[in-house]
Amino acid sequence: GGVGGDPRRDGGDDGDGEEGGGEREREEAPRPEELSGVPGAAELPAPDRMGAGAASAPEIQEVCGEYVARCFFSKAWQLREAALLKMEVEMTGGGGYDDVAPDKVVAAILNVLTLCAQRERIAQVYQTSVRLAAPMLEAYGGEARAAELLPALEPVVVGWLGKLGDSNARSRDATVAALTDVAADGSVGSAFVAAHALRKPKKKALMAWRPLATRLGLVRDLVAAFGVGGGSGLDVEGVCAFLRSVDAFNHANGEVRDAAKGVAVALAAASSADAVERALGGDLRPKQLDDLRDAMAAGGDGGGGGGGAKAKKPAAAAAAGRGRGGRGGRGGGRGGG
């Protein structure tokens, strides 16, 4: 159910030989001091031994330490969550990574985020994992090399987009919030996230309403937060082309149709109602067009968005997008787009 798996299947000792069998019988004592700053650390058991799964991500152990890495790859979800909380502590004032090269910290945390997006089945643990992106970029994004940061971030964003159809509403909301936060960071920029969000999902994904409704909610939030043009990676024609490509206004599910209207209303607020009408062309039936015109004139949210996170106000997002320095305010962020 988690990122680690069974150490015996992952290449650990199977306990059948003279070596290792007796080793397993001697239960290791937990070391709560390795998880200082994590609530309830004293009550947690010792983590599993390292398996092949952990060996495939040596940078996590190098940056976070052997004990925390073992927690992260353990079968017990409480240990996996504790490892994530420890990483958050160290990046938000703990100082544990101060002597580690920023690029190594970024690589380790992005690997953690990718693994959680792909494999973590416990909603609470996954939700804790997505919180790591913002403090990682805040502390280290400005010092990481752009040529390495964005390619390494790509599997995280792709993995998160895949979680937009999660059955857990809190996981969906946490994912949208994390994607919006990443877009607001000057080391990344909204254009990077928008480029992925506006890619047409695979046909199988289009058959389910929830992933599409939530993705449309994300697009609405990005438009509301970052506007159109000016390096945002968003423009009226491109967003409306995405709406047409997924046939959002004619979807069988009402939440998807409402979410599409929400995107159009956000576009109108960022540009003009006339521009949105021109871009949508003749895709709307007269009744749909009348409803959309009313919604754009009212300036409301246009309907649902699949549980998307509240968008930042454009002015606040623009300030965030100007870039954050690295640790101690050093360095400027890189503009998105």
N, C-alpha and C positions, 0 to 999 in steps of 0.2 A: 503493500500500500504506500510505500514511501520511496525515497531516492536511493536507499541503500541496498535492500535485498538481503538474502540469506548469505552470511559469510561463507558457509560451507559450499553453497553453489557458486559463490563468486571467487573461489580459488583459495579459501581459507583451509586450515587443517580439518580433516574429516574426523579426527579423534580415534581412528582405528589403530594407529600405530602406537609404539611405546612412547614416542615423543608427541606431545600435543594432547593426548587423551588425559593424562594426569594434570596437564596445564589447565585444561578447561575445568577440571574438578575444583581447582583452587580459585574460588571466586574473587575477582578483583574488587578492592574497596573503591567506592566512588571518590572523586576528588572535586568536591564542590567549589574549592578555591579557584579551579580552572574556569568556573562559570560565574565569577564574582560580578555582582551587579544584576544578575538574572533572578527574578523573584522565584522562590521555591527551589532554588538549586540544591539546597541541603537535603531535600527529600528525594532527589532523583537517583536512580540506580547508576551503576557504572555502564558506560556505553559498550557496544559490540566491538569486537576486534576488527581491525582493518581487513577488508576483503578486496576483491579485484575491482569492485565498483569505486571504492575510494582510491585505489591505486591509479585509476584512469584519470584522476583529477588531482595531481600532486600539488598544484598551486594552492588549493584550498588548505591543505595541511601546512604548506610552507608559510602562508600568510596568517592563518588562524590558529595554528598550533595543532599538534597531534590529537590532543584530547577533544578539542572542539570539533575537529574534522571527524573523529570517530562518532561523536554525538550526532553530527549531521547525517552520517550514513547509517545510523542505527535503525533497527526495526521499530523501536518504541517511538511513537510520534511525539511524546513529551520531550524526549531527548533531541529530536530534530528541531522542534520549536525552540528549545533552550539554546541550541547552537545558533539559530538565526537571531535570537534576542541578544546573545553575546556579541555577535557581529555588529548589531545595531548599537549596542553600548559602546563598543570600541570606536565606531565611526562618529559618534555624537558626543565626544568628550572623554571617552575612556583612555585614549592615547595609546592603546596597545599596538597600533599600526604605524606609529610615528616614525619608526626606523625602517619601514618597508617602502620600497620604491612605489610611487603612486600607480604606475602601470601594472605592477604585480597585484596591488590591492584591487584595482578595477577588474583585472582578468579573473581573479578569484571570485569576487562577488558576482560578476556576470555569469560565471560558470554555475554558481549556486542558483542564481535566478533562472537560468536555462533549465537546470535539472529539476527544479521545483515546478516550473511551467509544464515540463514534459511528463513528469512521473509522480508528483505529489498528489495523493488522493484524499488526504485529510484536509478539509476546507480551512480549518483554523491555522494549520501550518502554512498552507499556500498563502492565505491572507497575510500572515506575518512576513512571508518572504517578499511580497511585492513592496512592502514598506522600506526595503533596503535600498531601492534604486535612488530615491531622492537624497538621502544622506550620503550615499556613495558619490553621486555626481556633485553634490554640494561641497564635499571635502576634497575630492580627488579629480573630478572631471576637468577642471581648469588646468590641471597639470599633466593629464594624460595626452598622448599623441592622437590627434584627430584621425590620422590615417589608420590607426588601430582601434580606436574607440568605437566608431560607427559600425565597422564590420563585425566587431565582437558583440555589439548591442543588437544586431539584426536578429539572431535566433531568439533572443529574449522577447523582442517585440512580436515576432512571428508566433512564438509560444503563447504570449499573452492574448493575441488576437484569437488564437484557438480556444482560449478559455472564456470568450465572450458568450459562448453557449452553455456555460456551466449551469447545472441545475440549482446551485446555491446562489441566491440573490446577492449575498454579501460578497461572495467571490467575484461576481460580475461587477459589482460597484467598485470593489477594491482594484480590479483590473483597469477599469475605465479611469479611475482616479490616478493610478500609477502611470498610465500612458499619457494622460494630460500633464502630469508633473514632469515626466521625461521630456515632453514636447516643450515645456516652459523653460527648461534648462538651457542656458546659453552654450553649453558644450555639445548639445545635440540639436535642438531647434525643432520647431513644429513641422518643417518641411519633411524631415526624416520620418516622423510618425505618420504624417498625412499621406506620404507616398505609399506606405504599407496599408494604411486604413482604406485607401481608395482603390486598392487592387480588387478586382472582381473575385469573390470567393469561389471555391470549387463547386461544381454542380451539386454535389452531395450536400454541401453546407447550405446551399440555397433552398433546399427542400425543407429545412427546419426553420421555423420562424424566429425562435429566440436568438440564435447567433446573429441573424441579420438585423433584427430590431435593436439589439444592443450595439452592434457596429454602427448603425445609423445614429444612435444616441451619442456615440463617441464622436462621429463626424460633426454632429450638431454642436457638441461641446467645443470641439477644436475651432469651428467657425466662429462661435460666440466668443471664444477666448482670444483668438489670434487674428480674426478678420480674414479678408481676402486680399491677395496681392502683397506687395512689399516684402517678399521673401518668406511669406507664411507657408508656401507650398500649397495653398488653397486658392482656387478661383472659381467663379460662378460656372463657367463652361465645364470645367473638369469635374466639379462636384455633381452637377446636373447630369453629366455623362455617366457617372457612377450610378446615380439613381435610376437612369434609364437601363443601364446594363443589368441591373438586378430586378428590373420591372417592379420597383418598390411601390409605386402608386396603384398598381393593379394586383398586388399580392393578395392571396386568399385570406391572410390573417390581418385583422383590423389593427393590431398593435404595430405591425410593420408599416401599414399605410399611414397611421398617425405619426410614426417616427419619421417617415419620409416627409410629411408635411412639416414636422418640426425642423428638419434640415432646411427646407425651402424658406421657412420663416426666418431662420437664423441668417441665411444667405441674403434675404431681402433687407434685414436690419444692417448687414455689413456692406451692402451695395445698394440695390434698389429693387423694388417689386417688378419694374419693367424688365430689368436685366434677367431676373429669374424666369419671368414668363417667356422671354425670347429664347433662353437657353433650354427650357423644357419643350419648346416647340409645340407640336400638336399632340403630345403624348397624353394630355389630360382630356377627359370628357368634359363637356360644358359644366355639368354639376360639380365635378372635381375642381375645375378652374374657378368657379364662383366661390366654393368653400375656401380654396387657397387664397384667393384675393381678399376675402373677409379676414382670414387669419393674418395675412401679411399686413393688412390695414390696421388690425388691432394690435399688432406687434407682440402677440403672445408667444408661447412656446410651441404652439401649433399642435400639441398633442404629446403622446408618449415618446419615449426613447429607449425602451427596454431596460430601464433602471440605470441610465447613465448617471455619472457623477455630476454634481453641480459645476458648471463651467466658471472659471475665473473671469472677472470683469476684464475686458480688453486692455484697459490701462494697466491693471496689475500684471496681466500676462506679458505685456510689452516690457514692463520693468524687469520681470523675471527673465525674459528672453534676452535682455541686454547682456546677460552673462554673469556668472558667479565666479569669484576667485577660488583658488584652492584653499588649502588649510591656512588659517590665519589671515584670510583675505588676499592671499598672493595670487597673482595671475588673473587675466581676464578670460571670460568665457568666449567661446566661438559662436558666432551667429548661425542660426539655423538657415538652411536653404543654400 
